[in-house]
Amino acid sequence: MKNMKKLSLILIILTIIPLLFACAKTPANPTSADTADCTSVGQGEKTFVFTCVKPDGSETSFRVSTDAVTVGEALVSLGIISGEEGPYGLYVKTVRGVTLDYDTDGKYWAFYVDSSYASKGVDQTEITDGAVYSFKAE
């Protein structure tokens, strides 16, 4: 009987672990279909995909729902990004708990919109429903 309980517990664990890491690695250019199983965060009428590529190359994606006007407003309100105000808007230094500072370590968070380097800062980029926004360590 003990062996059956142990076997059942092992099978449950082996079933749950892959589900927990389903969003840990996504394709380089995710689309809504690619991230269908990813964690959803926030609430609101607009929805977009947010991807973070950390310095070690690991990727995480979220489906973000919000009523915010800009991507920066949505991500700051959810605690996903933080930084400091600069002459060009929000200078993002921390994404998902990882802090990069070009002046200190020569690395920074680059902001992308649908796989292209953004032409505006995150706090000036209005949300386009269904778009993919990314921060990549560079």
N, C-alpha and C positions, 0 to 999 in steps of 0.2 A: 504494500500500500504506500509506504514512504517513497519508493522508487517511482511510482506513478505520479505522486505529487511533485517530485523533483522534475520529472520529465515534462509535466504540464507547465511548471513554472519556467523551465528553459525554453519551451516552445513559445510561450507568451512573450518572453523577453526577446527572443529571436524575431518575433513578428513585429514588436513595437519599435525596436531600435531602427530599422530602416525607415519607418514612418517619421521618426524624430529628425532624421537627417535628410529628408526628401528635398528640402530647399537649400541644403548646404552648398551644392554645386549646381550651377546653372550654365547654359551655353553662353559664349562670349557676347552674343547679341540676342538676349531673351525677348520673347514676344509674350503677349498675354497667354497664348496657348502653352508656351514652354513653362510657364510659372503657374499653371492651373492648380497645382497641389501646394503652393507656397502659403505661408502664414499670412493671414489678413490682419491688418492693424488699422485702427481708427474707425471713424464713422463719418458718413457724409455722402453727398450726391456725386462727387467727382471721384474717379478711381484711376490710379496709375501704378506702375510697377517701379519699385526702387531696388537697385542693386548696389551692393558694396563690394569692392574688390580690395582686400587688405594687402599690406606689404608682402605677406607670404604667398599671395596669389589666390588665396581662398575666397570664394564668392558666396554671398548670401543675398537672397531676394525676398521681397515682401510685396504684397498687394496692399496699397495704401488707399483708404477711403477717407475723404475729407470734404469740408466746405470752405477750406482756406482758398485764398486767391493765388498765392505763389507757392512754389515747391518748398522754398525755404521756410515759409510760415508753417506749412504742414509738417515738415520734418523736425523743426525746432519744437513745435507743440507736442510732438510725440516722443521727444527726448532722443531722437535718432542722431541728430547733429547738434553741434554747438560751436561757437567761435567768438570772435570779437568784431565789433564794428570798425571798419577801416574807411579810407577815402572812397572806395569803390563799392561799399556795402559790406555785407557779412563776410568776413574772412573765416572760412570753416577750418577749424583746427582739429576737431574731434568728430569722428564718425563711428557709431556703434561701439564707443568706449576706447577706440584707438586714436591717440593724439599724434599728429604729425605737425612739425613746425619747420618750415624751410630755413629760417634763420638759425635754428638749432641743429637739425639733423639733415638738412638738404633735401627733405622729402615734403610733399604737400598733397592735399586732396584735390584732384582734378575733377571738375564737374562736366558730365556728358548728358546730352539729350539725344535719345534714340541713336546711340553709338557715335555721335559726332560731338567734338569738343564744343561746349556751350559758348555762345556769343555774349551771354549775359550772366551775371552772378545768380546764385540759387535764390536769393531773396528778391530778385528782379524778374525771374522767369515765371510767367503765369502758367498755371497747370493746364495742360491739354489732356482731356479725358482719354485714357487708354495709352498714353505715352510711356516710354521707359526712361527713367532718370537714373543716373549712376554717379557714384563717387568712386574714383580709382586712385589708389596710392601711387604716386609717381615721384 
